[in-house]
Amino acid sequence: MASNVPVVRLENVSKRFVIRKEKSLKERIVNAGRSAKFKEDFWALRDISLEINAGSSIGLIGPNGSGKSTLLKAIGGIIEPSTGKVERRGRLAALLELGAGFHPDLTGRENVYLNASILGLTTKQTDYYFDDIVDFSGIENFIDTQVKFYSSGMYVRLAFAVAIHVDPDLLLVDEVLAVGDEAFQRKCLDKIRQFQSEGRTIILVTHSLGQVTEMCDRAVLLSEGSVRFDGAPQRATVEFRDLLEDRRLEDAASHGDDSVDAGRVLSASVRAEGRAEGDAIEPGDDLVISATFSHRDGLERWVAAVQIDSVLGQAVYGTTTKRMKMSLPRLKDARTIEFTIRDVHFGSGKYFVNVSLMAHDGTHLHDRPQIASFDVPYYDLAAGTLFAVPEIADIGVVDQAR
Ligand SMILES: Nc1ncnc2c1ncn2[C@@H]1O[C@H](COP(=O)(O)OP(=O)(O)OP(=O)(O)O)[C@@H](O)[C@H]1O
């Protein structure tokens, strides 16, 4: 759990990169050392102020190029901000992009010692942890091979194993974890959870919104180098989806495709059949999702889609009028479609309803993520998104010799 003690403090941090504008090698040579005419400033971070308390787990999210990795590097002291100030306390371990921290010509073993010493361990301490590090990495057969021959997965395994054994107060993880195979990812996430329970601070860059809602107690959404939202992960994922939707519409408009902007999901609601909106949904209910659509120019062969997500952002159920082989009349003025999903058995918790208007070829014309929500009451027999009553039998002592 987060305390009130800040371990990281950023004050008005901005980062400028200078981008060269020449296109060809020849142009670069001709213009070498010349004026700023061929250079352009690019602000990857703009005026970011953040305070991160000890014991918190922060997810950094945002579209490609929004500045997540740059921010993580600024927090880790790997890059200097162009303006502003970064303060950090405690021992840091950072898992940034592949290639950072390891020397390609050295073996895995040598890199473990080198990397651990950079992160602040003495040789004696590294001797003590060495077997554990190799064991966690699962690459003992390659530990005396030069790391330039490693696959990216092997590389990340070793780097992560070192990072978690240096007893960090603050762990920075860029998306490198996505490189490992699923079993290793799970192992890393378990380790991160253990770190959380030990009160360490974790800052995670990820594209997995599920990971953010599941693992983090706070999320920072970046857009074009600025903080667009800072707060509850669940809310941040909604803001992020809205941001992507706005971008998509802008993009479509700038390409002269105003047909995309013409379609609208106007509203939606969810309830159990025979009961009012807002009442809890019980196992065995018929769920009614009602959604209203319109299209400025008129749209033939359109498709209405609904999806139900868990609070972790995982899709639990989805269907479309196309799947149901239902053809809808031309859409122009507001028209309401009602989906009735019979005999639902959701596990306890909150669920979100997403509604989309699509063209017949599957192009999304308008998405309204989390446009409605419902709750399923708690029951103590089981956990998960499926409601089902378990039966358990004790089969008795088993003779293992047979
Ligand atoms: N060394 C650099 N020189 C010039 N521009 C850079 C440099 N590093 C990053 N940038 C630019 O800064 C912007 C932010 O990059 P950054 O890698 O932080 O984004 P990101 O949010 O992590 O993106 P992604 O999700 O694609 O990993 C990008 O436009 C990138 O091209």
PDBQT file of the ligand as one rigid body, heavy atoms in Angstrom, charges set to zero:
ROOT
HETATM    1  N1  LIG A 501      16.716   9.782 -28.482  1.00  0.00    +0.000 N 
HETATM    2  C1  LIG A 501      15.681  10.323 -29.120  1.00  0.00    +0.000 A 
HETATM    3  N2  LIG A 501      15.864  11.213 -30.121  1.00  0.00    +0.000 NA
HETATM    4  C2  LIG A 501      14.823  11.783 -30.754  1.00  0.00    +0.000 A 
HETATM    5  N3  LIG A 501      13.534  11.512 -30.492  1.00  0.00    +0.000 NA
HETATM    6  C3  LIG A 501      13.280  10.611 -29.513  1.00  0.00    +0.000 A 
HETATM    7  C4  LIG A 501      14.339   9.960 -28.788  1.00  0.00    +0.000 A 
HETATM    8  N4  LIG A 501      13.768   9.127 -27.886  1.00  0.00    +0.000 NA
HETATM    9  C5  LIG A 501      12.432   9.244 -28.040  1.00  0.00    +0.000 A 
HETATM   10  N5  LIG A 501      12.141  10.128 -29.012  1.00  0.00    +0.000 N 
HETATM   11  C6  LIG A 501      10.800  10.543 -29.463  1.00  0.00    +0.000 C 
HETATM   12  O1  LIG A 501      10.059  10.942 -28.334  1.00  0.00    +0.000 OA
HETATM   13  C7  LIG A 501       8.704  10.520 -28.445  1.00  0.00    +0.000 C 
HETATM   14  C8  LIG A 501       8.322   9.716 -27.218  1.00  0.00    +0.000 C 
HETATM   15  O2  LIG A 501       9.003   8.479 -27.272  1.00  0.00    +0.000 OA
HETATM   16  P1  LIG A 501       8.799   7.337 -26.172  1.00  0.00    +0.000 P 
HETATM   17  O3  LIG A 501       9.649   6.175 -26.569  1.00  0.00    +0.000 OA
HETATM   18  O4  LIG A 501       8.975   7.907 -24.829  1.00  0.00    +0.000 OA
HETATM   19  O5  LIG A 501       7.266   7.001 -26.380  1.00  0.00    +0.000 OA
HETATM   20  P2  LIG A 501       6.410   5.800 -25.796  1.00  0.00    +0.000 P 
HETATM   21  O6  LIG A 501       5.168   6.405 -25.244  1.00  0.00    +0.000 OA
HETATM   22  O7  LIG A 501       7.234   4.972 -24.859  1.00  0.00    +0.000 OA
HETATM   23  O8  LIG A 501       6.063   5.015 -27.117  1.00  0.00    +0.000 OA
HETATM   24  P3  LIG A 501       5.802   3.445 -27.416  1.00  0.00    +0.000 P 
HETATM   25  O9  LIG A 501       4.464   3.112 -26.866  1.00  0.00    +0.000 OA
HETATM   26  O10 LIG A 501       5.785   3.431 -28.911  1.00  0.00    +0.000 OA
HETATM   27  O11 LIG A 501       6.928   2.681 -26.823  1.00  0.00    +0.000 OA
HETATM   28  C9  LIG A 501       8.608   9.742 -29.756  1.00  0.00    +0.000 C 
HETATM   29  O12 LIG A 501       8.080  10.582 -30.737  1.00  0.00    +0.000 OA
HETATM   30  C10 LIG A 501      10.036   9.379 -30.070  1.00  0.00    +0.000 C 
HETATM   31  O13 LIG A 501      10.243   9.320 -31.458  1.00  0.00    +0.000 OA
ENDROOT
TORSDOF 0
